[in-house]
Structures are given as C-alpha cells and as structure tokens.
Amino acid sequence: MKEETKKKISMRLRGRKKSATHRKHISQSLQALKKTKEHKEHLSASLKEYHKNNRVKSERDEKEKEHNKH
C-alpha cells in the first residue's frame, strides 16, 4: 500500500472508533518497531510498579486468609 493511501485512511479514521481488526493490525505493526531507550526505560519502570502492586495485593490476600482462620 502506498504511503499516500495510508495517510488518507489515517485521516479519515482520526477521532473515530477503530475496528478490532484495525487495532490488531496497528498492534502487530508496532511490535516490529525498535523501541527507543526512553521507551524501554518507561516500560521497565511501569512493569516494576505493576509487579510491586501485585505483590502487595497477594500479601494482603495471605493476611486475610490467616485472619479468617482464627
């Protein structure tokens, strides 16, 4: 597909809800792109925060289980 055609499609879809297949194609094309150093650092920080939050939740669940046993 020509770049001009891609730009026309992009402009027509701007601000509108994208279809599931369109979102899937966007996601697949983004996976092939090289990530910048800043992007990798941001992903790393986000994942660390995500796992930190999940660990806290699991510990909280363990405490609730212990509390319910007594």
C-alpha positions as CSV (number, residue, x, y, z in Angstrom):
1,M,0.0,0.0,0.0
2,K,1.3,3.4,-0.9
3,E,2.2,5.9,1.8
4,E,-0.3,8.4,0.4
5,T,-3.1,5.8,0.7
6,K,-2.1,5.1,4.3
7,K,-2.2,8.8,5.2
8,K,-5.7,9.2,3.6
9,I,-7.0,6.2,5.6
10,S,-5.5,7.5,8.8
11,M,-7.0,11.0,8.3
12,R,-10.5,9.5,7.7
13,L,-10.3,7.4,10.8
14,R,-9.0,10.1,13.1
15,G,-11.3,10.6,16.1
16,R,-13.4,7.6,15.2
17,K,-13.6,4.2,16.9
18,K,-11.3,1.7,15.2
19,S,-12.4,-1.8,14.3
20,A,-11.0,-4.8,16.2
21,T,-9.0,-5.9,13.1
22,H,-7.7,-2.4,12.6
23,R,-6.5,-2.3,16.2
24,K,-4.9,-5.7,15.8
25,H,-3.0,-4.6,12.7
26,I,-1.8,-1.5,14.4
27,S,-0.6,-3.6,17.4
28,Q,1.2,-6.1,15.1
29,S,3.0,-3.3,13.2
30,L,4.1,-1.6,16.4
31,Q,5.6,-4.9,17.7
32,A,8.1,-4.9,14.8
33,L,9.3,-1.4,15.5
34,K,12.5,-0.8,17.5
35,K,11.9,0.8,20.8
36,T,13.8,3.9,21.9
37,K,15.9,3.9,25.1
38,E,13.4,6.2,26.7
39,H,10.5,3.9,25.8
40,K,12.3,0.8,27.1
41,E,13.1,2.6,30.4
42,H,9.4,3.7,30.7
43,L,8.2,0.1,30.1
44,S,10.7,-1.2,32.7
45,A,9.5,1.3,35.3
46,S,5.9,0.5,34.5
47,L,6.4,-3.2,34.8
48,K,8.3,-2.9,38.1
49,E,5.4,-0.8,39.5
50,Y,2.8,-3.3,38.2
51,H,4.6,-6.2,39.9
52,K,5.2,-4.3,43.1
53,N,1.4,-3.6,43.3
54,N,0.5,-7.2,42.6
55,R,2.9,-8.5,45.3
56,V,1.3,-6.2,47.8
57,K,-2.1,-7.5,46.9
58,S,-1.0,-11.1,47.2
59,E,0.4,-10.4,50.6
60,R,-2.8,-8.7,51.6
61,D,-4.7,-11.8,50.5
62,E,-2.5,-14.0,52.6
63,K,-3.1,-11.8,55.7
64,E,-6.8,-12.1,55.1
65,K,-6.6,-15.8,54.9
66,E,-4.7,-16.0,58.1
67,H,-7.1,-13.7,59.8
68,N,-10.1,-15.7,58.6
69,K,-8.6,-19.0,60.0
70,H,-8.6,-17.6,63.6
